């Protein structure tokens, strides 16, 4: 199994020999979110909100560690659910703690409502969301509540920085007639890595090709593909994006 998008660290910490991941995990993403808020955006007092899913809570835990490691403080740690539509009580509590930044780890629908209600409450701080909210849907749903203080992170590198990205995106558009979906290049590279391992082994028997896959060293659409002893991608990147002029713009790629 090779995942192109699952980021929970526990996936590859269970001792499986047949599980691999194409993108950086949430330990890395949480470290980037916390450090970016404190060091790059100058927000030292941070509120953290998650949606209490395994994804949201796990990523929030890593953000909290990173904020503290970067010299910031966590002034509020709150949560809703992946179906919460009214964040006002939580936002009121957060506002009373006078944060300079908020990290939100949940889906794009909840993030959009959260940002809208924060604006209504007059809570204007640096806001950064994890990859589940780093979508066009977040922008569409949040509408006029979006501004340049809204950021998100994405596991992987932006298309413009993928070594074979431009050609891949062109061929994808021609083949399917729709824009490239978020993790499509990583899914493509996952198949590429597996196929090459089978070719190297001269077999489709997992006993023969799995060792070849674990030892893979190849150049994919997204960049170098090489796995560590757990099956995680080596040197995985996190892209920080900022809302600007109606869309996400890539600000920084952190490895």
N, C-alpha and C positions, 0 to 999 in steps of 0.2 A: 504494500500500500504506500502510495506517495501522495501526500496532500499538498495542494497548491495554495491553501488559504488558512487551514487550521493553525491557530497560534498558541493554544494552551500548552504550557511547558510540560504538563504531566503526560502528554501523548507519547513523548519520546524518552520518558524517564522510567519506563516500566520494564526495561530490559528486552524489548522485542528486537529481533534481528531482521525483521522484514518490514519495518515501518520507517518512512523517510519524510522529511519536510522540506519544501522548496523556499520558504520564506522565514525571516527572523521570527522568533517566538515572543511571547508577551513579557518575558523577563527583559528582553532587549527593548521592546516597545515601551514598557513602563519606565525603564531607565531613561529613555530619550524624552518622554513626556515630562517627567519630573524635573530633569536637568534643564530642559529647554524653557520651561516656565520660570525657573529661578534664575538661571544664568543668562539666557538670551532675551527673555521678555521682562526681566527685572521684577518679577512677582515673587516675593518672599513668603507671603502669608497665603496659603493655599487651602481651598476647600475641595474635597474629593467626593464625587457622587457616582454611584454605580447602580445598575439595574438588577442586581442580585442574581444574575445568571452566573454560571460557571465562568463564562468569558468575562463578564463585567466585573465581578468581584475579584477574580484572579488578577486582572489587569490593574484594578484599583489598588490592590495590595502592593504590586510592584511600583506603582506611581508613588505611593506613600513612602516606601523605602528610599526611592530616588530623590524625592523632595528633601527628605531629611539629610541624605548623604550630600546633597548639593548646598546645604546650609540654610534651607528654608524650613518653615514650620507648617504643620497641618492644623489649621484652626477649626476645621469641621470635617467630619467623615459621615456622610449621609447616604441613604439608598432608597430607591423605590422598587419598581418591578419592570419587567419588559412590556407591561401593559399600562403603566402609569400615565395618566393624562393631566393630572393636577399636581404640579410641583410647588404650589404657592406656599404651603406650610414649611416645606424643606427650604425653599428659597428665603423665606422670612427669617428662619433660624440662621441660615448662612449669612444673610445681610447683616445681622446683629453682630457677627464675628469680624466684620470688616475685612474680608479677604481682598487680595490684590489679583488673584487668579483662581480659576475653577477648572478642574480636570473632570471630564464626564466620560465614563466608560459604559457605554450602552449602545443601543441601536439608533439609526438615523431618525426614525419617527419620534422617539422619546427625546432625543437631543434637540430636535427642532422645536418641540413644544416647550422644552426647558428654556431654550434661548428666548423664545417669545415671551414667556412669563417672567423671565429675569428682567427683560427690558421694561415690561409693564411695571415691575416693582422698582425700577430705577437702579437696578444693580448692574453697573457697567464696569466690568473687569476683563482681564485677559481670559479667554475661554479656549480650551483645547480638548478635543474629543479623540477617542481612539478610532481604529480603522473601520469598525462597523458603522460609524457615522460619517466616514470620509467619502461621501457619495453625492451625486447630483440631487438625489432625492432629499437629502438634508437641506440643501440650498432652496429647492423648490418649496418644501413645506414651511421652512422658516420665513421665507419671503423677505419683507422689509426689515425684519429683525436682524438680518445678517449685516455685519460690518467688518472692518479690517482688524478688529480685536478677536475675531473668530478663527481658530486654527484647528487642524486635525493631523493625525499621523497615519501613515500607510506602510504596512510591511512590504518591503521591496523598493525598487527604484522607479522613478517616473519614466514614461515611454521614451522621452527625448534622450535619456541617459542609458537606455538599453542598447548595448552594442549592435544588435541586429534588429532593434525595435522598428525603425522606419520601414524596412522591407517587410517585416512580419505584419505590421499594421496595414500596409498597402495590400498585401496578399489576402489578409483576413477580410478586409472590406470588399475586395473583388469577389471572393469566394462566397461570402454569406450575405453581403449587402446591408450589413448593420454595423454600428460602431463596435470596436473591440471591448468586450466586457472586462471588468476590473482585473480578474486573476487569470484570464485566458492565456497570456504569455507564459505564466508559471505552469499551467496545466499542460501546455504544449511542451515545455522543457521537461516536465515530469515524464511524459511519454517518450521523448527523445532519449532521456537518461536510461529508462528501462529498455528501450529497443536496442540501444548501443550495448548495454550489458549483456543482453541475449545474444547479440551478434558476436561479442567478444568471447562468450562462453560456447558459442556454437550450439546453443540449446535453449529451449523454453522451460526447462526444469528448474524450479526455484533453487534447488540444492546447488545447482551449477552456476546460475547467473546472479544470485544474491551477493556472493562474495565480490563479483565483478562490479555490481552496482555500488556496493559500499566503498569500493576503491576507485570509483569514477573520478575522472579529471577531464572535463570537457567544457567547451564554450557553447553556451546556449543563447537563445534570444535575449534572455534577461541578464546574461553575464556568465562568469565562471560557475560551474557546477561541481561542487565537491562536498562530501558529507563527513561529519565527524563521527566519533565512535558510537554516539547515540542515534545517528540518523538525521541530525539537524544539519541544515545548510551551513557551511563555513562562511564567515565574514558576511553574514546577512545584513542587509541594509534596512533602515527606516527612513522614510521620506516625510518631512514636515511640510504641510501645505497651509496656505493662508487664503482666506476669502478676499477677493479683490476684483472689482469690476464685473460682478455677476458670476464668477466661477472660482474654482480652486486654482491657486498658482503655487508652483513648487518653490519653496524657500530654501530648503537645505536637505541634503542627503547625508545621514549619519551612519557610519559603519562601526 
